[in-house]
Amino acid sequence: MKKLLLATTMLMTAGSYAAADVSVSGDGRMGVVSTDGTTSFSSRMRIKFSGSGTTDGGLSFGGSFRAADATGAKDGNSGSVYISGPFGKITMGDTGNAVDSLVSNVSAVGYGASGLDGAQELDLVDSAVTAGVSYNLSISGATVEVGTGQLDSVSEYYSVAVAYAFGGINAAIGYESDAVDTNTKVALSAKVGPATVKVALADRDSNADIGYAVSADFAMAGAAVTAYYANDNADEANMAVGVSYDLGGGAVFKSGVGTVDSDTVADAGLNFSF
């Protein structure tokens, strides 16, 4: 990701200083989407502003937001700000979800504009919660995070998660709860022969059955092939297969086809990062 340096501020003190900078990055996409035979063009461009700095005592601080979310960032409902040090990292804003942060979903398919990207995810209970706070700490290969929404009955939400990497295996487990629902989610990824296999399970109190998803990623001839199968208590499972190819310079070609909510979905396009 290439960053454009907008400003650097130096605060001089007697024998010490603190530095801060602001940078701009972005991402875009363009392509074609087909859902049950209906085809459309789809494109998007987003700009992201980020700022970071270091205190005289060595603490790091910063934040970021997308241009489209500027109003929400002003009110603390979009974007986020943080401070970190030996004590860990405290983040406020559009955060607070430890499960979403540490317990990953299986791999996605497609270039991000169709229902293929997202159909592999196992839903979380706090989709309406934005403003909050999270605390993250890494210790000896393990990462622990806890989060909460605003401390009121409307936005009541709590979460905790732990992730650990060992011997080429990445494992994570998390628990979340709001005023009406709870969810326990587990994820595991490992190299199995030529493939990287990911598995996720979610036991949500409001669902009759446990949701599950599995994906496999293969690297071949300069391209990556991904397939997933997911059932998050829907009438029918979602499944898809796709391919991606790195064109260099921040451009990637991606395409996929599959079945999502009983619809046949396909897409093909380019993803850009700046």
VMD Tcl script that draws the C-alpha trace (Angstrom):
set ca {
  {0.00 0.00 0.00}
  {1.51 3.27 -1.05}
  {0.99 6.15 1.31}
  {1.09 9.85 0.60}
  {2.65 11.82 3.43}
  {0.53 14.89 4.07}
  {2.13 16.38 7.17}
  {4.86 15.79 9.70}
  {4.86 17.72 12.95}
  {7.93 17.81 15.17}
  {7.50 18.92 18.77}
  {10.93 19.82 20.09}
  {11.76 19.53 23.78}
  {15.01 19.68 25.72}
  {16.81 16.62 24.42}
  {13.66 14.71 23.30}
  {10.94 14.93 20.65}
  {7.69 13.36 19.50}
  {6.76 12.83 15.84}
  {3.36 12.57 14.20}
  {2.24 12.01 10.63}
  {-0.93 11.76 8.57}
  {-1.20 9.56 5.48}
  {-3.72 8.70 2.79}
  {-4.38 5.27 1.25}
  {-7.21 3.81 -0.76}
  {-8.81 0.85 -2.47}
  {-11.03 0.38 -5.48}
  {-12.68 -2.28 -7.59}
  {-14.39 -2.65 -10.96}
  {-16.08 -5.61 -12.59}
  {-19.23 -7.48 -13.55}
  {-21.74 -9.29 -11.30}
  {-24.37 -11.86 -12.31}
  {-27.15 -13.05 -9.97}
  {-29.53 -15.67 -11.40}
  {-28.93 -14.40 -14.92}
  {-29.22 -10.68 -14.17}
  {-25.89 -9.02 -15.01}
  {-24.69 -5.60 -13.89}
  {-21.54 -3.49 -13.74}
  {-20.18 -2.74 -10.28}
  {-17.41 -0.40 -9.15}
  {-16.26 1.40 -6.01}
  {-13.51 3.75 -4.83}
  {-12.66 4.49 -1.19}
  {-10.10 6.80 0.43}
  {-8.76 6.25 3.93}
  {-7.08 8.78 6.20}
  {-4.70 7.58 8.93}
  {-2.69 9.38 11.59}
  {-0.07 8.12 14.01}
  {2.45 9.42 16.49}
  {4.68 8.60 19.45}
  {4.81 10.27 22.85}
  {8.02 11.33 24.55}
  {7.62 8.27 26.77}
  {7.43 5.85 23.81}
  {3.67 5.25 23.66}
  {2.16 4.90 20.20}
  {-1.15 6.54 19.28}
  {-3.20 7.04 16.14}
  {-6.44 6.50 14.31}
  {-8.06 6.11 10.91}
  {-11.34 6.57 9.04}
  {-12.66 6.37 5.49}
  {-13.63 9.58 3.72}
  {-17.24 8.36 3.35}
  {-17.41 7.86 7.13}
  {-16.11 11.30 8.10}
  {-19.33 12.37 9.84}
  {-19.55 9.14 11.83}
  {-15.86 9.37 12.72}
  {-16.45 12.87 14.07}
  {-19.05 11.44 16.46}
  {-17.04 8.31 17.34}
  {-19.37 5.92 15.51}
  {-17.06 5.25 12.55}
  {-13.30 4.95 12.29}
  {-11.22 4.42 15.41}
  {-8.47 5.85 17.60}
  {-5.95 3.99 19.75}
  {-3.05 4.21 22.17}
  {-0.63 1.35 22.74}
  {2.43 0.43 24.74}
  {3.84 -2.35 26.93}
  {0.44 -2.50 28.65}
  {-1.31 -3.49 25.40}
  {-3.54 -1.55 23.01}
  {-6.73 0.37 23.80}
  {-8.97 1.25 20.84}
  {-12.15 3.36 20.80}
  {-14.66 4.06 18.03}
  {-16.11 1.53 15.60}
  {-14.66 -1.36 17.55}
  {-15.41 -3.39 20.66}
  {-15.90 -6.70 18.85}
  {-13.16 -9.03 20.07}
  {-14.69 -12.04 18.29}
  {-14.71 -10.31 14.91}
  {-11.15 -9.11 15.52}
  {-9.49 -12.41 16.49}
  {-11.77 -15.27 15.36}
  {-11.55 -15.17 11.58}
  {-13.97 -16.45 8.95}
  {-13.00 -18.90 6.23}
  {-11.64 -17.54 2.94}
  {-13.88 -15.48 0.67}
  {-14.42 -15.88 -3.08}
  {-14.95 -13.23 -5.75}
  {-13.78 -9.65 -6.09}
  {-16.05 -8.32 -3.35}
  {-19.06 -6.90 -5.20}
  {-21.43 -9.88 -5.22}
  {-23.03 -12.11 -2.61}
  {-20.14 -14.57 -2.95}
  {-18.02 -12.39 -0.64}
  {-19.74 -12.62 2.75}
  {-21.76 -15.77 2.18}
  {-18.97 -17.75 3.85}
  {-19.17 -15.71 7.07}
  {-20.82 -16.91 10.29}
  {-22.95 -14.05 11.62}
  {-22.14 -12.23 14.85}
  {-24.70 -11.02 17.37}
  {-23.59 -7.37 17.55}
  {-24.19 -6.23 13.97}
  {-25.95 -3.08 15.21}
  {-23.23 -2.11 17.70}
  {-20.58 0.35 16.51}
  {-19.24 2.76 19.12}
  {-17.31 1.06 21.89}
  {-13.88 0.19 23.27}
  {-11.56 -2.80 23.01}
  {-8.38 -3.88 24.81}
  {-5.81 -6.12 23.11}
  {-2.68 -7.75 24.59}
  {-0.19 -10.23 23.06}
  {1.72 -12.59 25.33}
  {4.07 -15.40 24.24}
  {2.36 -16.23 20.95}
  {-1.16 -15.70 22.29}
  {-3.36 -12.64 21.74}
  {-6.21 -11.78 24.10}
  {-8.86 -9.17 23.40}
  {-11.93 -7.96 25.26}
  {-14.49 -5.47 24.00}
  {-17.68 -3.69 24.93}
  {-20.24 -1.41 23.36}
  {-21.47 1.73 25.10}
  {-22.41 1.13 28.74}
  {-26.16 1.54 28.32}
  {-29.06 -0.84 27.78}
  {-29.50 0.09 24.11}
  {-25.94 -0.79 23.06}
  {-25.22 -3.48 25.66}
  {-22.57 -5.75 24.19}
  {-19.57 -7.66 25.56}
  {-17.02 -9.92 23.90}
  {-13.81 -11.79 24.68}
  {-11.52 -13.80 22.40}
  {-8.17 -15.58 22.43}
  {-5.99 -16.47 19.42}
  {-2.87 -18.64 19.45}
  {-0.39 -19.75 16.79}
  {1.68 -22.92 17.19}
  {3.45 -25.29 14.79}
  {1.87 -23.83 11.66}
  {-1.63 -23.95 13.17}
  {-3.68 -20.84 14.00}
  {-6.51 -21.34 16.49}
  {-8.96 -18.89 18.05}
  {-12.06 -18.96 20.22}
  {-14.39 -16.16 21.25}
  {-17.60 -15.46 23.15}
  {-19.97 -12.53 22.70}
  {-23.21 -11.45 24.32}
  {-25.73 -8.65 23.88}
  {-29.03 -7.94 25.61}
  {-30.88 -10.79 23.87}
  {-28.38 -13.25 22.38}
  {-25.04 -15.03 22.89}
  {-22.58 -16.63 20.50}
  {-19.48 -18.83 20.81}
  {-17.25 -18.98 17.76}
  {-14.19 -21.13 17.01}
  {-11.77 -20.93 14.07}
  {-8.83 -23.09 13.01}
  {-6.46 -22.87 10.05}
  {-3.55 -25.09 9.03}
  {-1.49 -26.17 6.06}
  {-2.69 -29.56 4.78}
  {-0.59 -30.78 1.88}
  {-0.78 -28.21 -0.94}
  {-3.76 -26.43 0.64}
  {-4.38 -24.04 3.50}
  {-7.56 -25.27 5.17}
  {-9.73 -23.09 7.40}
  {-12.65 -24.22 9.56}
  {-15.07 -22.08 11.58}
  {-17.92 -23.05 13.95}
  {-20.48 -20.80 15.62}
  {-22.94 -21.81 18.36}
  {-25.46 -18.98 18.59}
  {-28.14 -19.18 21.26}
  {-30.91 -17.94 18.92}
  {-30.10 -20.54 16.24}
  {-31.36 -24.09 16.38}
  {-28.17 -25.60 14.98}
  {-24.46 -24.90 15.04}
  {-23.24 -22.92 12.02}
  {-20.14 -24.14 10.23}
  {-17.91 -23.24 7.30}
  {-14.79 -24.65 5.66}
  {-12.50 -23.33 2.93}
  {-9.37 -24.45 1.08}
  {-6.81 -22.23 -0.66}
  {-4.43 -23.60 -3.29}
  {-1.51 -21.78 -4.93}
  {-0.81 -22.87 -8.49}
  {0.91 -21.39 -11.56}
  {1.03 -17.90 -10.07}
  {-2.65 -17.93 -9.18}
  {-4.62 -18.76 -6.03}
  {-7.71 -20.99 -6.16}
  {-10.20 -20.88 -3.27}
  {-13.31 -22.94 -2.51}
  {-15.69 -22.71 0.44}
  {-18.80 -24.39 1.86}
  {-20.82 -22.67 4.58}
  {-24.06 -23.32 6.42}
  {-25.10 -20.67 8.95}
  {-28.56 -22.10 9.75}
  {-29.91 -21.19 6.30}
  {-32.35 -23.34 4.31}
  {-29.53 -24.25 1.94}
  {-25.76 -24.08 2.33}
  {-23.67 -21.54 0.41}
  {-20.79 -22.78 -1.72}
  {-18.40 -21.19 -4.19}
  {-15.08 -21.53 -6.00}
  {-12.91 -18.72 -7.29}
  {-9.51 -17.71 -8.58}
  {-7.27 -14.69 -8.02}
  {-4.15 -13.53 -9.81}
  {-1.76 -10.80 -8.62}
  {-1.04 -8.42 -11.49}
  {1.49 -6.46 -9.46}
  {1.55 -2.82 -8.41}
  {-1.50 -3.23 -6.17}
  {-3.84 -4.71 -8.80}
  {-5.39 -8.19 -8.43}
  {-7.78 -9.97 -10.78}
  {-10.46 -12.04 -8.99}
  {-13.38 -14.12 -10.19}
  {-15.82 -16.58 -8.62}
  {-18.98 -18.58 -9.11}
  {-21.27 -20.33 -6.65}
  {-24.65 -20.74 -5.02}
  {-25.79 -18.20 -2.42}
  {-29.25 -18.43 -0.81}
  {-30.31 -20.72 -3.68}
  {-29.23 -18.13 -6.30}
  {-26.51 -18.78 -8.86}
  {-23.98 -15.96 -8.43}
  {-20.86 -15.12 -10.43}
  {-18.50 -12.16 -10.61}
  {-15.22 -11.10 -12.20}
  {-13.23 -7.95 -11.71}
  {-10.17 -6.10 -10.53}
  {-9.24 -5.02 -7.02}
  {-6.86 -2.07 -6.55}
  {-4.94 -0.84 -3.51}
  {-3.19 2.52 -3.34}
}
mol new
graphics top color blue
foreach p $ca { graphics top sphere $p radius 0.5 }
foreach p [lrange $ca 0 end-1] q [lrange $ca 1 end] { graphics top cylinder $p $q radius 0.2 }
display resetview
